[in-house]
């Protein structure tokens, strides 16, 4: 099933679709992220955010919830279910289509590398799980949310790890494509 899903994503990922994904990603990064970042900074009073942390503990998450205050927590929840629903879709569109297109050009059809386009999908899944878990903790604060408060940091670390791997895969694919192009130019 995953192999078929990966192949389907690969078929959708033409050069034009990958370019459109890049343009949407760059536009969102330039036009939406700065405003959202400023809003989050103002709402949280400059307190740390679980979304931007790589490692934190359940105690850290509760400390963030306390530091946000009632209005900051409300703003956090609103951002998770508006902006942070769209943002994973944007970066996943870019990463999936770019990795799919570059890997089609860099590696033979049927290569295991073609399945690399599923890594950003996994990253987005953990982003949504993180949003759900942190929202539950923030929304229930000061009440404790056992298990979920433990899972939230794990989801965050997995999200960032998978997104880091996704960008590394894209870079590796681009380097492989460059190498393939150079080798082709060297042949008479």
C-alpha positions as a Python dict, from the first residue, in 0.01 Angstrom:
ca = {
    (1, 'X'): (0, 0, 0),
    (2, 'X'): (279, 245, 87),
    (3, 'X'): (464, 153, -231),
    (4, 'X'): (152, 228, -439),
    (5, 'X'): (98, 557, -255),
    (6, 'X'): (462, 654, -317),
    (7, 'X'): (429, 562, -687),
    (8, 'X'): (108, 767, -712),
    (9, 'X'): (284, 1068, -557),
    (10, 'X'): (567, 1015, -803),
    (11, 'X'): (330, 1015, -1101),
    (12, 'X'): (172, 1341, -982),
    (13, 'X'): (509, 1507, -935),
    (14, 'X'): (589, 1650, -1274),
    (15, 'X'): (840, 1931, -1316),
    (16, 'X'): (558, 2186, -1329),
    (17, 'X'): (393, 2052, -1014),
    (18, 'X'): (727, 2052, -830),
    (19, 'X'): (790, 2409, -944),
    (20, 'X'): (443, 2514, -827),
    (21, 'X'): (513, 2347, -491),
    (22, 'X'): (837, 2544, -463),
    (23, 'X'): (664, 2874, -548),
    (24, 'X'): (387, 2810, -293),
    (25, 'X'): (646, 2712, -30),
    (26, 'X'): (856, 3025, -92),
    (27, 'X'): (551, 3255, -99),
    (28, 'X'): (415, 3107, 226),
    (29, 'X'): (757, 3134, 387),
    (30, 'X'): (798, 3498, 282),
    (31, 'X'): (442, 3624, 331),
    (32, 'X'): (274, 3415, 601),
    (33, 'X'): (547, 3283, 832),
    (34, 'X'): (685, 3622, 945),
    (35, 'X'): (339, 3749, 1045),
    (36, 'X'): (254, 3421, 1218),
    (37, 'X'): (587, 3427, 1401),
    (38, 'X'): (524, 3782, 1524),
    (39, 'X'): (175, 3688, 1643),
    (40, 'X'): (306, 3385, 1828),
    (41, 'X'): (580, 3591, 1990),
    (42, 'X'): (329, 3853, 2106),
    (43, 'X'): (73, 3599, 2230),
    (44, 'X'): (328, 3392, 2421),
    (45, 'X'): (510, 3689, 2571),
    (46, 'X'): (831, 3554, 2424),
    (47, 'X'): (800, 3216, 2598),
    (48, 'X'): (933, 2905, 2427),
    (49, 'X'): (704, 2716, 2190),
    (50, 'X'): (682, 2338, 2173),
    (51, 'X'): (649, 2360, 1795),
    (52, 'X'): (990, 2523, 1759),
    (53, 'X'): (1170, 2312, 2018),
    (54, 'X'): (1347, 1991, 1930),
    (55, 'X'): (1371, 1851, 2280),
    (56, 'X'): (1148, 1932, 2576),
    (57, 'X'): (991, 1741, 2859),
    (58, 'X'): (631, 1721, 2981),
    (59, 'X'): (735, 1956, 3265),
    (60, 'X'): (869, 2202, 3006),
    (61, 'X'): (539, 2181, 2818),
    (62, 'X'): (343, 2268, 3134),
    (63, 'X'): (587, 2553, 3205),
    (64, 'X'): (520, 2688, 2855),
    (65, 'X'): (144, 2662, 2913),
    (66, 'X'): (182, 2854, 3239),
    (67, 'X'): (401, 3121, 3079),
    (68, 'X'): (151, 3173, 2795),
    (69, 'X'): (-132, 3262, 3030),
    (70, 'X'): (-500, 3217, 2934),
    (71, 'X'): (-487, 3453, 2633),
    (72, 'X'): (-160, 3309, 2506),
    (73, 'X'): (-295, 2955, 2532),
    (74, 'X'): (-610, 3058, 2343),
    (75, 'X'): (-395, 3216, 2071),
    (76, 'X'): (-179, 2904, 2061),
    (77, 'X'): (-485, 2683, 2011),
    (78, 'X'): (-621, 2909, 1738),
    (79, 'X'): (-286, 2904, 1556),
    (80, 'X'): (-262, 2524, 1576),
    (81, 'X'): (-601, 2482, 1409),
    (82, 'X'): (-568, 2753, 1145),
    (83, 'X'): (-212, 2834, 1039),
    (84, 'X'): (-64, 2501, 1151),
    (85, 'X'): (-319, 2305, 951),
    (86, 'X'): (-207, 2480, 632),
    (87, 'X'): (170, 2497, 693),
    (88, 'X'): (231, 2118, 695),
    (89, 'X'): (32, 2089, 373),
    (90, 'X'): (252, 2356, 213),
    (91, 'X'): (589, 2212, 313),
    (92, 'X'): (473, 1857, 239),
    (93, 'X'): (357, 1958, -109),
    (94, 'X'): (696, 2111, -175),
    (95, 'X'): (905, 1829, -30),
    (96, 'X'): (703, 1542, -178),
    (97, 'X'): (691, 1686, -528),
    (98, 'X'): (1053, 1803, -524),
    (99, 'X'): (1189, 1473, -390),
    (100, 'X'): (970, 1274, -628),
    (101, 'X'): (1072, 1475, -934),
    (102, 'X'): (1443, 1489, -849),
    (103, 'X'): (1460, 1120, -759),
    (104, 'X'): (1282, 1024, -1085),
    (105, 'X'): (1561, 1207, -1268),
    (106, 'X'): (1843, 1082, -1043),
    (107, 'X'): (1764, 714, -985),
    (108, 'X'): (1628, 434, -1203),
    (109, 'X'): (1257, 352, -1205),
    (110, 'X'): (1180, 87, -947),
    (111, 'X'): (1471, 195, -727),
    (112, 'X'): (1404, 186, -354),
    (113, 'X'): (1502, 553, -351),
    (114, 'X'): (1171, 635, -519),
    (115, 'X'): (1001, 566, -184),
    (116, 'X'): (1189, 856, -22),
    (117, 'X'): (893, 1080, -110),
    (118, 'X'): (707, 925, 187),
    (119, 'X'): (950, 1072, 443),
    (120, 'X'): (797, 1423, 435),
    (121, 'X'): (448, 1271, 453),
    (122, 'X'): (556, 1101, 776),
    (123, 'X'): (695, 1433, 902),
    (124, 'X'): (361, 1604, 840),
    (125, 'X'): (177, 1322, 1016),
    (126, 'X'): (390, 1374, 1327),
    (127, 'X'): (338, 1751, 1297),
    (128, 'X'): (-38, 1699, 1314),
    (129, 'X'): (0, 1455, 1604),
    (130, 'X'): (217, 1713, 1781),
    (131, 'X'): (-50, 1981, 1723),
    (132, 'X'): (-318, 1754, 1863),
    (133, 'X'): (-115, 1657, 2169),
    (134, 'X'): (6, 2008, 2256),
    (135, 'X'): (-342, 2148, 2197),
    (136, 'X'): (-487, 1899, 2444),
    (137, 'X'): (-228, 1995, 2705),
    (138, 'X'): (-271, 2370, 2645),
    (139, 'X'): (-650, 2347, 2635),
    (140, 'X'): (-676, 2145, 2956),
    (141, 'X'): (-415, 2344, 3150),
    (142, 'X'): (-385, 2366, 3454),
    (143, 'X'): (-526, 2013, 3458),
    (144, 'X'): (-269, 1749, 3372),
    (145, 'X'): (-300, 1536, 3059),
    (146, 'X'): (-110, 1216, 3135),
    (147, 'X'): (35, 1014, 2847),
    (148, 'X'): (-45, 1290, 2597),
    (149, 'X'): (201, 1522, 2777),
    (150, 'X'): (464, 1251, 2732),
    (151, 'X'): (380, 1185, 2366),
    (152, 'X'): (386, 1552, 2260),
    (153, 'X'): (768, 1588, 2292),
    (154, 'X'): (819, 1257, 2110),
    (155, 'X'): (595, 1372, 1825),
    (156, 'X'): (786, 1700, 1804),
    (157, 'X'): (1127, 1530, 1791),
    (158, 'X'): (1004, 1286, 1526),
    (159, 'X'): (857, 1571, 1320),
    (160, 'X'): (1182, 1769, 1320),
    (161, 'X'): (1392, 1457, 1254),
    (162, 'X'): (1181, 1351, 956),
    (163, 'X'): (1175, 1703, 812),
    (164, 'X'): (1552, 1726, 849),
    (165, 'X'): (1590, 1393, 673),
    (166, 'X'): (1351, 1515, 400),
    (167, 'X'): (1565, 1821, 325),
    (168, 'X'): (1880, 1605, 337),
    (169, 'X'): (1720, 1362, 90),
    (170, 'X'): (1631, 1648, -143),
    (171, 'X'): (1987, 1777, -128),
    (172, 'X'): (2127, 1426, -187),
    (173, 'X'): (1894, 1382, -484),
    (174, 'X'): (2003, 1716, -630),
    (175, 'X'): (2369, 1619, -587),
    (176, 'X'): (2302, 1281, -752),
    (177, 'X'): (2129, 1460, -1040),
    (178, 'X'): (2422, 1700, -1075),
    (179, 'X'): (2666, 1408, -1073),
    (180, 'X'): (2461, 1228, -1338),
    (181, 'X'): (2458, 1542, -1554),
    (182, 'X'): (2835, 1594, -1516),
    (183, 'X'): (2904, 1230, -1605),
    (184, 'X'): (2681, 1259, -1911),
    (185, 'X'): (2867, 1574, -2024),
    (186, 'X'): (3205, 1402, -1984),
    (187, 'X'): (3109, 1117, -2217),
    (188, 'X'): (3183, 1179, -2586),
}
